[in-house]
Amino acid sequence: MSTSAISRSLEPLGFSIPANVPTHWYNLNADLPSPVPPHLHPGTREPLTPEDLAPLFPMALIAQEVSTERYIEIPQVVREIYAQWRPAPLVRAHRLERELGTAARIYYKYEGVSPVGSHKPNTAVAQVYYNAIEGITRLTTETGAGQWGASLSMACSMLGLTCEVWQVRASYESKPYRRMQMETYGSVCHSSPSELTEAGRAILAETADTTGSLGMAISEAVEVAVGDPNAHYSLGSVLNHVMLHQSVIGIEALDQLDQAGETQADVVFGCAGGGSNLAGLSFPFIGKNLREGTTTRVVACEPAACPSLTQGEYRYDHGDVAGLTPLMKMYTLGTEFVPPAIHAGGLRYHGMAPMVSHTVNLGLMEAVAIEQEDAFAAGVLFARVEGIVPAPESTHAVAAAIAYARTVTEPEVIVIGLSGNGALDLPAYAEYV
């Protein structure tokens, strides 16, 4: 797309946006009792400066990465795109309640209504917008299950940028429809590790039969972005600005619970891989706990096959295998950890977002590890009583919520983050139906 066409795509269309589409993102950094440890330069191990991040990210996102403002205004163009599917519904799971015989009132916040079927466009649209206004014409990224790659591809197509995606080999081979979705939006998708980058070639030389990992795919995408002055790198999870953009989920959920006559949620369950869906849903609840004294519990539900929060170490580590990214203080299994080729490809990351890790370390959030068999069993049950086939990632939150709801004998409010639908993940369900 030409420069003039990109400029036109960044102009607001001017239509009336529903008032219940959030106008601001919420930043938990403003309310935390202690600040999130800073990211460090991989060479000097000193806190990063804006200049260190400029080769990868636009200045607006760099500013958001370190911001302590409680609320940051959402640009009009971004809100207009959000309005295509936001606010996402908060649904009372009456049939699930009856099936479980629980005294709890169960709600699920359903992000599967977005154009690509997950929560990922909440940050993809924002990131593409800020890159476009800085004059960037190309973005590179990694993706696991493919929801992030599809979301960034969609946002780039809407705002006039090109996109190149490195998809973890296990998911690239098992989820061809995600690749086709990215290509439909005009993007290019490679299996990672690939022969296209130095990082990929080095990994393949050592372990040619690797199933890949998000850490490997990040290395490849970062390497290519750094080598192109017209390109930036875009990350779908982990970083603070991604958590910020995803906060629209929890902002809406709080308002929707209030409209439903609920005084607060007792427990919030969200699946946890890199942390974006979990943070987006839960951070507004945690912020309310800190400011107003509410007592909502937040439970991060991660796969037992990749248990960064429940078995990892809380320390500084790289976000990628090649060591190209900043050092971040997070719960990590180590960059050398290659998870099994579990079907929940979006949760196959060795570490956890620094902000999520910090909230866990402060005791503001707890974590559980869910076995894959239990996750899919819960997904099948949910599909049969509520009608929605959850994304494999989301089934981890569903499983933890169901297990808890079975124990509830007095009225409680449970909120489940249903981060996406499984319409393109049905082969993963095959052995469970």
N, C-alpha and C positions, 0 to 999 in steps of 0.2 A: 504494500500500500504506500502511496506517495506521502511526502511530508504534509502536504495540504490536506490530504484525506485523513491522516492521523489527527491533525489539528481539529478538523470538523468533528471527529469522533469524540474529542475531549470537550466539546461544547455541550452544556446541558440542553436537553430537549425541551424543557420548560413545562412539562405536564405536571398535574397535581399529584403529589406523592401522598399516600395514606398516612395519617398522623401516627399510626401505630408502627410504622417503619422507624427503627431507631435513628436518631439524629446525631448521636455521639457514641464513640466506643468507650468502654470502661477500662481503666488501667489499675490493676490491683497494686502496682508499685506504690501508689499514693497512700495505701492503707496498711501495708505490711509493717509489723513491729520492728523489723530490721531489713535493710536493703538486700536485694539479690546480689550475690558476689559478682563483680564485674567480669566480663570476658577478657581474656588475656591474649596478647600477641604471641603467636607460636614460636617466634624467634627470641624475643626479648623477655617474654613472660611478664611484661608490664601491661597495665590496663590499656585496652584498645583506644585509639583516638579516631575521630571521624575520618581522618585522612587514611587510616589503615583499612577502613571498610569501603572507601569510595570506589575502588576498582570493582566491587561486587554489587553494591546497593546504591540507590538514589539517596540524596541527602535527607529527604523527608522521612524515609524509613529508618535511616541512621538516627535521626533525632527521636523518632518514636521508640527505638530500641532502648534508649537510656532515659526516656521521659519519666517524670514523677507526677505529671499532671493527672488528676483523677479522671477527667473526661476530655476527649479529643474529638473535635468535630469531624463528621464524615462528609467528604466532598459531595456536592450535589450530583455529579455524574455517577458516582459510586452508589448513592442512595437510589437513583433512578433505576440502575440495574438491579440492585437489591429488591426493589419493589416488584420485580417480576415473580418473586416467590416468597418474599418476606412480608409480614412475619410468618415464620414457619409454625405449623399448628402444634399446640400442646393438647394431647388427646387423653381423655380418661379411659383407661384400659378396663372397662367394666367386665368384659368376657374373660379376660385373664384373671381378674379378681375372683370371679365365680369359679373358674377352673381350679384355682389354688385354694379356695376356701379360706381366704385371708381376711383379716379385719382391716387391712391397710387399704387406703385409696391410692391406686397406682396411676401415674401419668407418664406419658412418654413424649419427649420433645423430638418431633420428627423432621430431620434435616433431609430426608430423602425426596422432598418436593422440589429441590433445586434442579436446574436443567440437566446436570450431570448425575444427580441422585445422591449427593452427599453434602457435608458441611464445607467442603474445601473451597467452593467459590467465594465464601465470605472473605477470605484473605486474597485469593487469586485476583479478583477484580480490583481490590485496593492496590495490590502490588503492581499490577500492570499499569494502572492509572498513574501512580507516582513515577514509574519508570518512563512512561510515555511523555509526561510533562517535562521530564528532564532531557528528552531527546533521544532516549535509548530506543532502538528499533528491533532488538533481538533479545530474547531471554533463553537461558538454558536452565534445566532443572533435572532432578531425579524423581522417580516415583516407584512405589512398591506395588500395591494392588492396581494402581492405575487411576484411582479417583483424583489424586492431585494432578497428575499429568493431564488428565482430561479437563480438569477445572482450569488450569493455567492455559491450556490450549484454547478453551472456550473464551476466556477473558482476552487473550491475545487477539483472537479473531474478531471480537467485538470492538476492540480499541486500536486495531491496526498494526500490531506487532507480529513478528514471527517467533516461533517457539521450537526448541529442540529438546527432546526428552530422553533420558537414559532410564530404562525400566529394569528393575531387578530381574535377573534371568528366570528365576523360578516363576515369577508372576507373568513375565513376558510370554513364556511358553504355555502357561496354564490359563491365561486370560486374554486370548486374542481379540476379544471384542473391545477391550479397553484400548488396545493399540489402534483398532479400526476407528474407534470414537475420536481419538486424538488426530488421526489422519483426516477424518471427515472435517474437523475444525481447521485443517490446513497445516498441522504440525508434523514433525518428523520424530519417530520413536525408534531408539536403538536398544537392543538387548545389552545389559550390563552384567559383568565386565565385557568391554568390546575391544577390538583392535584399533579403534579410532583415536585413542589417547595413550599417552605414556603410562598413566596410572593403570588403565585397563590392560595394556600389554604386559606390564610388570606382574599384575595379579594373575593373568592367564599363564604366564611363564612359570609361575610357582604352583598354581592349582588350576589346571585347565578345565577340570570338571566341576568347578565351584558352582553352587546354585545362586551365587551373588548375594549382595546385602545392600541395604540403603547406604551404609557407609562407603561401599565401593562406588555406587552410582553417584553419590555426592562428589567424590573425588573427580570423577570424569566430567561432570557438569561444571564444576568450579574451574577445572583446568581449561576447558574450552572458553568459558566466559572471560577469564583473565587474559586470554590471548587475543581477544577481539575488542577493540576500543568502542565499537557500537553495541556491545552486548553487556548484559548484567546477568548475574545468577539470581535465581528465585527459589526460596525454600518454603515448603508447605507446612512445616511444623517447627518445633524446637525453639526458634528465636522469639524474643519478647514481643516484637511487633506483630508476629503471627498470632500470639495469644491475645493481643489487643484487638485485632480485627475480628477474631472469633467470638469476642464478648457479646456480640449481638444475640447469640443464642441464649445466654443466661439472662441478659437484660430483658428480652422478650418473655422468658419463662417466669421471671419474678412478677412481671405485670400480668401475665396470663393466670398465674396461680391466684393472684389477688382478685382478678375478675371472677375466678371460680369460687371465691369465698374462703380460700385457704389462708390461714394466718402465716404459715411458713411451711417449707418442706422439712420433713424430719431427716430423710436420707436421700442423697443424690448419688446415682451410680453412673459412671462414664467409662467407656473403654479407653485404654491408655497404650499408646505406641510411642509416638514422639511427644504427644501431649496437647495437640491443638484443640481437638474436639472436647477433651476433658476440661481444659482450661476455659474454653469458650463457654461451656455450660456452667462450670462450677465457680469461677472466679467472682462473678457478681454475687453469688450466694455467700462466698467466704468474705467478701468485702462487707456485705450486710451484717454478717456475724461480728466482724471487727468494729464496725461503726455503731451498730444498733443493738448488739447483744443477742441476736437470734442464735439458735443452737443447731443449725443444719449440719449434719454430718456429711462429708464428701468421701466417697469410696472410689479410688482408681482401680479399674479392673483390667489387669494385663494378662497376656498369655503365659502359661507356665513354661512354654518353650522359649520365651524371651523375657525373663523376669527381672528387668532392670531395677524396679523400685523395691521388690521384695528380696532380691538376692544380690543386687549390685552394690558397689562401693560409692559413697558420696565423696567425689574428688574431682579435680580438674582433669578433663580429657578432651581429645579432639572429637569433632563431630563426624569425621570421615576417616577412611583407612589410610590414605596417603599423607595425612597430616597437613593438609592445605588450609583447613579451616581454623578459626580461633580456638583457643582452649576455653572450655566452658565448665563451670562447677555444676556437676550433675550426678545423679545416680547412673552408674555405667557398669556394663559387663566387660568393657575394654574394646577398643577398636578392632582387635583381632578376632572378636567373637562373631562367628557366622551362625545365625540361627538356623534351625531346621526349616525345611521348605513348608512351613505351615500354611494353611489356606488363607489365614488372615494376613495377607501380604502387607497391609498397611501398618501392622504392629511389629514388623521384623526389624527393629532398630535397637542398636546396642546400648543407647543412652536414653535419657528422659530430659525434656525441656528444663532449662535451669530454673525458670519460675515455678514450674510444677515441683521440681526436686526441692526447691527452697521451702515451699509450703508443706511438703511432706516432712522435711527435716525440722520445721518449726512446730510440727504436730497439728497443723491446720487441715490436713488431709491424711487419710489412711489408704492402704493399698492391699489388694488381694490378687493372687495368681489363679487363673482359671484354666483347667485342662481343656484341650481342644474338643474332646468328645462331649464334655459337659456343655461347652459353648454351643456346639451345633445341635445338641438335644434341646437346649433352651430355644434356639432359633427356630427349630421345627415346631415346637410347642407354641411359640409366639405366633408363627405364621398360621397355624391351624385354628387358633382362637381369635386372633386379631386381624388376620388377612394380609398382613405385610410380611414379606420375607426380608428379614434384617440382613444388612451386610455382614459378612463373617466377622469383621472387627466389632460391630455393634453387639453381636451375640454374647460377647464376654460380659458386657454390662447387663444384658438381659439375664444371663445365667446367675450372676451375683445377686441381682434384684429378686429373681424368683426364689433362690435359696433363702434369702432373708425374709421375703414375704411369707413364706411357709411357716416361719416361726412367730409371726406377728399375731397376737391375740387381742390387742387393744387398738383402737383407731390410730393410724399413723398416715402420713403422706410420704409416698415414695415417688421420686422422679428418676426416670431412665433417659439417658441420652441415646436416642436412636439415630446415630450419626449418618446413616445412609441406608439405602435399600440394596438388596442382593440380586437385582434383576440380571446383572451381568456376571454373577458369581454362582449361578445355579450348579455348575459341575462340582463345586466344592461341597454341595449338599448331597450329591448323588449317593454316597455310601451311608448316609444317615436316614434315608427315606425308603 
